[in-house]
Each structure stands twice: as structure tokens, then as C-alpha cells.
Amino acid sequence: MPAHFPNRSAPLVSLLGALAVALPSAAQEGEVETHYTSLETLPIEFEAKDLGPAGVALVELWVTTNDGDDWSQGPTSTDERGTFDYPAPAEGRYGFRVRTIDQAGNEEPRPVGGIHKPELVVVVDRKQPLLKVLRPAQGAALGAGRRAFVYWEASDENLGPAPVEVLYRPSPDSPWEALPGGPFGAEGQAAFDLPGQDLPEAAIAVEATDLAGNSAREERAFSVRTAPERALDSGPEPSREDALRRAYGFCNQGRTHFKLAEYERAEEAYRKALEAYPGLPVAHHDLGVVHYVRRNYDHAVQNFRAALKGEPDNAEYRYSLGVAYYQLGHDSDARDQLEQAFEAARRPDLRAEILWTLGLVHEREKRWSEARRAWERILEMGGSTRIDAARKKLVETQER
């Protein structure tokens, strides 16, 4: 009998293990949805289902604050359905399970620490996001008829993929209007066109809202003038450091979208990163991963190669290129890239993945001894999630 929470408020993507599973899904089997709130009392709804003729004698709410390592009993009810009002004075992550005992004495087992996981997770967050508007400066004079830019940074442990709204008003008595293209990511920029006449008291506002509904807002007043250009601040071109920072912000957005299987939005975020900072290796690599999971292997190869131009010694980038070549059936290129990746790799998990894929390349080429040797080395290394799969391959190919 699961519990429910009502009225929910709103460095690297990796290809490790890519050949072991199908395309990733938005939520893995058994994954518990997490809810966010700033409430001090959590309304946990419950409903007993599939009851026998005896009926409910007692419903218990069990609580964990460490993801099931320890459990404690909370409030109880004799009703078949209802709501537990659980006090949450402190911020943190609360996990819940419900346990039922019927009138005949049949009962569900008590949650055991380290074995049972929560059926419902509620994150209590009462802190506002940290928000900083980088441009325009307060009191800036912007040029009439030009395009102006707003730059910002927001941070919080519980931000969603697009937590920022940017608003504009031409005068104090005008309504605020959201800029098109929003909501925006936690770090980024937005552009808007200024009118061709003087505006003495225009303003923009940036609002960042976390998943629990906590908001931060910062406003910037500025004027719009038709004065000579030298007297105006049209929003200076960002420095190289600013551009890199914005690009990494877009990369963070892309990773968030990728984890949610929002691949089109992830691709858009990585392209924005490359617009902000052309050639950024991590943006090319992560964009390549997006193409890979969408089975656009040619585009994946292009981006992995671009990433390696900037970081030729990056073992994971080279591994990704090798895996993409494998999917295209370019076994010679795949073998070359994977062998180079293995020489550069230092992490045991990455080395095991490289050996696994090398074995698959050799197997398809019917180079049985080389394939078996690759899988044997996984066993020799130990500690890899590929050990069972490697053993199975060795059994399957022992007569080759």
C-alpha cells in the first residue's frame, strides 16, 4: 500500500556501459518519484487496497531520513484511507513507507534498515535560491533601438532544468512581461530589443524558483536613450571567461535534460554551449552522447572527433569515439580508438569497459583469441560490473 504526497510543486554525460543496455529511459524500473516542498507539516496520503473480509485494524507510517538505512515508526491510523500529517521541522530528505495490519492479525513486515527502500520521498527545502544578475548594471544607460542582453547566475541544490524567468517593463506603470524563450536555465543569457525612443525608468527582473517553490528575485532599473553612442552602454560583449562560464551553464542544463531523457532539449542546450564558446570539448562530447543514444552515430562520431581535437589525451572521449565506430560497423577504426583509449585510461571502470568493447570488436572480426584475451583481462582486474558478462562470453567462445 504505497503512500502519496499531494499537490506536488513544480563533468560529464557518459557512454560507459553503452553496449550493455538499450536506450535509457526517463525513470528506471523501481525508481521512486521525489517530491519537493517547503511545508513544515507533510500531508502523506494513504489508501488500503485489496483488503480481505477482515478489514483494516491499523495503518502505520514509517519514516527514514537516510534512504532506508534506518527506519522509525511515525503516526498510525485505524482508517482505510486518509492523510498522515507528519511534522518536518528540519530541512532534508524524508522517505516513507506504510504498513498495514488487518483485523485477523495479518500484517505486512516492518521495514528493515538497509533492505527496504522508501515508497515515497519528500525533500523539504525552505531556502531561496542564490541569484545574481550580472548584466545590465543597475542604472545603466542603454541605446535606443538596440538589442540588450541580460546575464544571470542562479544556484540551489534543488533547481529544475529551467528555473529562471526574465521579465521586462518599459516604465514603472507598465505590466511586467516575460521575455520570449523562457523559462531559462540556471545560468545563461536572454536578449530583447529596445524601443527607438527614450525610456527613463525601464527595468528587467530575473526570478529563480526551485522545485520546492522557493523564489529569489532581483531587479535592474535602467534607462533607454537616443544619446550619442559613446554615452551609452549597450551591454558589452562578454569576456572569454564570461563566455566559458555561460557555456558550462548550458552544459549543466544539457546534463539535466539528458538524465530526464529530454534529448531534444539536451541537444539544444549543448548547441547553445558551443555558440557561447565554440569548440568546447565537453560540449562536443556530451552532444555526441545525445546523438549516440538517439542512434545518430555519424553525428556522434563528428562530435567525439571534435572533442578530441581539444583534448586528444582524454581517454573517455576516445572510448566514446570507439564505441560509436563499433555501432557503425567500422571495426578497424573502433579497434584503433579503443586501444589508444586503453593506454590513456587510468580509471579501472573505464579500462574494463574498453576491454569489454574491444572483445566485442574482435568477436565480430572472428579474432577469437584476441576477444577472449580482452575478456580474461577483465577477470584479472577484478572489481568490474563486467565480470559476469565477461565470464559468460568466455564460456560461449571456449570452443572457438
C-alpha positions in Angstrom: 0.0 0.0 0.0 2.0 3.0 -1.2 1.9 6.4 0.3 1.3 9.5 -1.8 2.2 13.2 -1.5 -0.5 15.5 -2.8 -0.1 18.7 -4.9 3.5 18.4 -6.0 5.2 21.7 -6.9 6.5 22.0 -9.7 31.6 16.9 -15.5 30.1 14.6 -17.9 27.4 12.6 -19.6 29.0 9.2 -20.1 28.8 6.3 -22.5 30.2 3.8 -20.0 28.2 0.6 -20.4 26.6 1.8 -23.5 26.7 -1.6 -25.2 25.1 -3.4 -22.3 21.7 -1.7 -22.3 19.1 -0.3 -24.6 18.3 3.4 -24.9 18.0 5.0 -21.5 14.5 5.8 -20.2 13.4 8.7 -18.1 12.8 6.6 -15.0 14.4 3.3 -14.2 12.3 0.4 -13.0 11.6 0.7 -9.3 12.7 4.3 -9.1 10.6 6.4 -6.6 9.4 9.8 -7.6 10.7 12.6 -5.5 8.5 15.5 -4.3 9.7 18.9 -3.1 8.1 21.2 -0.7 8.7 24.0 1.8 5.9 22.9 4.2 6.6 22.2 7.9 3.9 19.6 8.1 3.9 16.9 5.3 0.4 15.6 4.3 1.1 11.9 3.4 -2.0 10.4 1.8 -2.6 6.6 2.1 -5.3 4.2 1.0 -5.5 0.5 1.8 -6.3 -1.7 -1.2 -7.1 -5.3 -1.9 -8.3 -5.9 1.7 -9.7 -9.2 2.8 -13.0 -9.5 4.7 -11.3 -8.8 8.0 -10.7 -5.1 7.2 -8.0 -2.8 8.5 -7.0 -2.8 12.1 -4.1 -0.4 11.9 -2.1 1.6 9.4 1.4 2.7 10.4 3.6 5.3 8.7 7.3 4.5 8.8 10.0 7.2 8.2 13.6 7.3 7.1 16.0 10.2 6.7 18.9 8.3 5.3 17.3 6.5 2.3 16.3 3.3 4.2 19.4 2.7 6.2 17.3 3.2 9.4 13.6 3.3 9.9 11.4 4.7 12.7 7.7 4.4 13.2 5.6 7.5 12.9 1.9 8.2 13.3 -0.8 5.5 13.0 -4.4 5.4 11.8 -7.3 2.9 12.0 -8.9 4.3 8.8 -8.7 2.5 5.4 -7.8 5.8 3.8 -6.7 9.2 5.0 -3.8 11.5 5.5 -0.9 11.4 7.9 0.2 14.9 8.9 3.9 14.3 9.5 5.9 17.2 11.1 9.1 18.1 9.3 10.8 20.9 11.4 14.1 20.5 9.7 15.1 20.6 6.0 16.2 17.4 4.5 15.2 14.2 2.6 12.3 12.2 4.1 11.4 8.7 2.9 8.1 7.0 3.8 6.5 3.6 3.8 3.2 2.4 5.1 2.5 -0.8 6.9 -0.9 -2.4 7.3 -2.3 -4.8 10.0 -5.8 -6.3 9.4 -8.4 -7.4 11.9 -7.4 -11.0 11.6 -3.9 -10.2 12.7 -2.3 -10.5 9.2 0.4 -7.9 8.9 2.9 -6.6 6.4 6.6 -6.8 7.5 8.2 -3.9 9.3 10.7 -2.0 7.2 14.2 -3.3 7.8 17.2 -0.9 7.6 19.4 -1.5 4.7 16.9 -3.7 2.9 13.6 -1.7 2.4 13.7 1.4 0.4 11.1 4.3 0.6 7.9 4.1 -1.4 7.7 7.9 -1.4 10.5 10.6 -1.0 9.8 14.2 0.0 12.6 16.8 0.0 11.9 19.6 2.4 13.7 22.8 1.2 13.0 26.2 2.7 15.9 28.2 1.3 15.7 30.7 -1.5 18.0 30.1 -4.5 21.1 32.2 -4.7 20.6 34.6 -7.6 23.0 37.1 -9.2 22.2 39.3 -12.2 25.5 40.0 -13.9 24.2 42.5 -16.6 22.9 45.1 -17.1 24.2 47.1 -14.2 21.8 49.0 -12.0 21.2 52.4 -13.6 22.8 51.6 -16.9 22.1 53.7 -19.9 21.2 51.5 -22.9 21.0 52.6 -26.5 17.6 53.1 -28.1 16.8 50.7 -30.9 19.5 48.3 -30.0 19.4 44.7 -28.7 20.1 44.4 -25.0 21.3 41.3 -23.1 20.6 40.0 -19.6 23.1 37.7 -17.9 22.5 35.8 -14.7 23.6 33.0 -12.4 21.4 31.0 -10.1 22.3 28.2 -7.8 20.4 25.9 -5.4 20.5 22.2 -4.5 17.0 21.6 -5.9 16.8 23.6 -9.1 14.9 22.1 -12.0 16.2 22.2 -15.6 14.7 25.6 -16.4 14.2 27.5 -13.1 14.6 31.1 -14.3 12.1 33.7 -15.8 13.2 37.0 -17.1 10.7 39.9 -17.2 10.8 43.4 -18.7 8.8 46.5 -18.3 9.3 49.8 -20.1 8.1 52.0 -17.3 7.0 51.7 -13.6 3.3 51.8 -14.5 3.6 49.1 -17.2 2.9 45.4 -16.5 5.8 43.0 -16.3 6.1 40.8 -19.4 8.2 37.6 -19.7 10.9 37.6 -22.3 10.4 35.0 -25.1 12.3 31.8 -25.0 11.9 31.2 -21.3 11.9 29.7 -18.8 15.6 29.6 -18.9 18.4 27.6 -17.3 20.2 28.4 -14.0 23.0 30.2 -15.8 22.6 32.0 -19.1 21.5 35.0 -21.1 18.4 36.4 -22.7 18.2 39.1 -25.4 15.5 41.7 -26.0 15.1 44.6 -28.4 14.9 48.1 -27.0 12.4 50.6 -28.5 13.6 53.6 -30.6 12.6 56.2 -28.0 13.8 57.4 -24.6 12.7 55.4 -21.6 13.9 57.0 -18.3 12.7 54.2 -16.0 12.8 50.8 -17.7 13.6 47.7 -15.8 14.2 44.0 -16.0 13.6 41.4 -13.3 15.1 37.9 -13.0 13.3 35.3 -10.9 14.7 31.9 -9.9 12.4 29.3 -8.4 13.4 25.9 -7.0 11.4 22.7 -7.1 10.0 23.4 -3.6 8.6 26.7 -4.8 11.1 29.0 -3.0 11.9 32.0 -5.2 14.5 34.7 -5.4 14.1 37.9 -7.5 16.5 40.6 -8.5 15.6 43.7 -10.5 17.7 46.1 -12.5 16.5 49.6 -13.4 18.0 51.2 -16.5 17.3 53.9 -19.0 17.0 53.8 -22.7 18.4 56.8 -24.5 18.9 58.1 -28.0 22.1 60.0 -27.0 25.4 59.5 -28.9 26.8 56.0 -28.8 29.8 56.9 -26.6 27.4 57.8 -23.8 25.6 54.5 -23.9 26.1 51.1 -22.5 24.5 48.7 -24.9 25.7 45.7 -22.9 29.4 45.0 -23.6 30.5 41.8 -25.3 31.2 39.1 -22.7 34.8 38.3 -21.9 36.3 34.9 -22.7 35.8 34.0 -19.0 32.1 35.0 -19.1 31.6 33.1 -22.3 33.2 29.9 -20.8 31.1 30.2 -17.7 27.9 30.6 -19.7 28.9 27.6 -21.9 29.4 25.4 -18.8 26.0 26.6 -17.5 24.4 25.4 -20.8 26.3 22.1 -20.4 24.8 21.7 -16.9 21.3 22.2 -18.4 22.1 19.7 -21.1 23.0 17.0 -18.5 19.9 17.7 -16.6 17.7 17.2 -19.7 19.7 14.1 -20.7 19.1 12.5 -17.3 15.3 13.1 -17.9 15.6 11.6 -21.4 14.7 15.0 -22.8 17.1 14.6 -25.7 15.9 17.4 -27.9 16.2 19.9 -25.1 19.6 18.4 -24.2 20.8 18.9 -27.7 19.6 22.5 -27.8 21.5 23.2 -24.5 24.7 21.8 -25.8 24.4 23.7 -29.1 23.9 26.9 -27.0 27.1 26.0 -25.1 29.0 25.7 -28.4 27.6 29.0 -29.6 28.8 30.7 -26.3 32.2 29.0 -26.5 32.9 27.4 -29.9 35.0 24.2 -29.8 34.4 23.5 -26.0 35.4 19.8 -25.8 33.0 18.7 -23.1 30.1 20.3 -25.0 31.0 18.4 -28.2 31.4 15.1 -26.3 28.1 15.4 -24.4 26.3 16.4 -27.6 27.9 13.3 -29.2 26.4 11.2 -26.4 23.0 12.7 -27.1 23.3 11.7 -30.8 24.6 8.3 -29.8 21.5 7.4 -27.6 19.3 8.6 -30.4 21.3 6.3 -32.7 22.6 9.1 -34.9 26.0 7.5 -34.9 27.5 9.6 -37.7 26.8 12.8 -35.8 28.1 11.2 -32.7 31.4 10.4 -34.4 31.7 14.0 -35.7 31.2 15.4 -32.2 33.5 12.9 -30.5 36.2 13.8 -33.0 35.7 17.5 -32.3 36.0 16.9 -28.6 39.3 15.0 -29.1 40.7 18.0 -31.1 40.6 20.0 -27.9 41.6 17.2 -25.5 43.4 14.5 -27.5 44.6 12.7 -24.3 41.1 12.3 -22.9 40.5 8.5 -22.6 36.8 8.7 -22.2 36.3 10.8 -25.2 38.4 8.4 -27.2 36.4 5.4 -25.8 33.2 7.1 -26.9 34.5 7.5 -30.4 35.5 3.8 -30.4 32.0 2.8 -29.3 30.4 4.9 -32.0 32.6 3.5 -34.7 31.7 0.0 -33.4 28.0 0.8 -33.9 28.7 2.0 -37.4 30.5 -1.3 -38.2 33.9 0.4 -38.6 35.7 -2.3 -36.7 39.2 -1.2 -37.7 38.6 2.4 -36.6 36.9 1.2 -33.4 39.8 -1.1 -32.5 42.3 1.7 -33.1 40.5 4.2 -30.9 39.8 1.7 -28.1 43.4 0.6 -28.0 44.5 4.2 -27.7 41.9 4.8 -25.0 43.1 1.8 -23.0 46.6 3.1 -23.0 45.5 6.5 -21.8 42.8 5.3 -19.3 43.6 5.2 -15.6 40.2 4.5 -14.0 39.6 0.8 -13.5 35.9 1.0 -14.5 36.8 2.8 -17.8 39.6 0.3 -18.5 37.1 -2.6 -18.0 34.6 -1.0 -20.4 37.2 -0.5 -23.0 38.3 -4.2 -22.7 34.7 -5.3 -23.0 34.1 -3.4 -26.2 37.4 -4.4 -27.6 36.4 -8.0 -27.1 33.1 -7.3 -29.0 35.1 -5.8 -31.9 37.5 -8.8 -32.0 34.5 -11.2 -31.8 32.8 -9.6 -34.8 36.1 -9.9 -36.7 36.3 -13.6 -35.6 39.6 -12.9 -33.9 38.7 -15.3 -31.1 41.9 -15.4 -29.2 42.1 -11.6 -29.0 38.5 -11.4 -27.9 39.0 -14.0 -25.2 42.1 -12.3 -24.0 40.3 -9.0 -23.6 37.6 -10.6 -21.5 40.1 -12.6 -19.5 41.9 -9.3 -18.6 38.5 -8.0 -17.1 38.5 -11.0 -14.8 42.2 -10.4 -13.9 41.5 -6.8 -13.0 38.5 -7.7 -10.8 36.0 -5.3 -9.3 34.2 -4.6 -12.5 30.5 -4.8 -13.3 31.5 -6.6 -16.5 32.9 -9.6 -14.7 29.8 -11.8 -15.1 29.3 -10.8 -18.7 33.0 -11.5 -19.4 32.7 -15.0 -17.9 29.6 -15.7 -20.0 31.4 -14.6 -23.1 34.4 -16.9 -22.3 32.1 -19.8 -21.9 30.3 -19.1 -25.1 33.6 -18.8 -27.1 35.6 -21.6 -25.4 35.3 -23.9 -28.5 36.4 -21.1 -30.9 
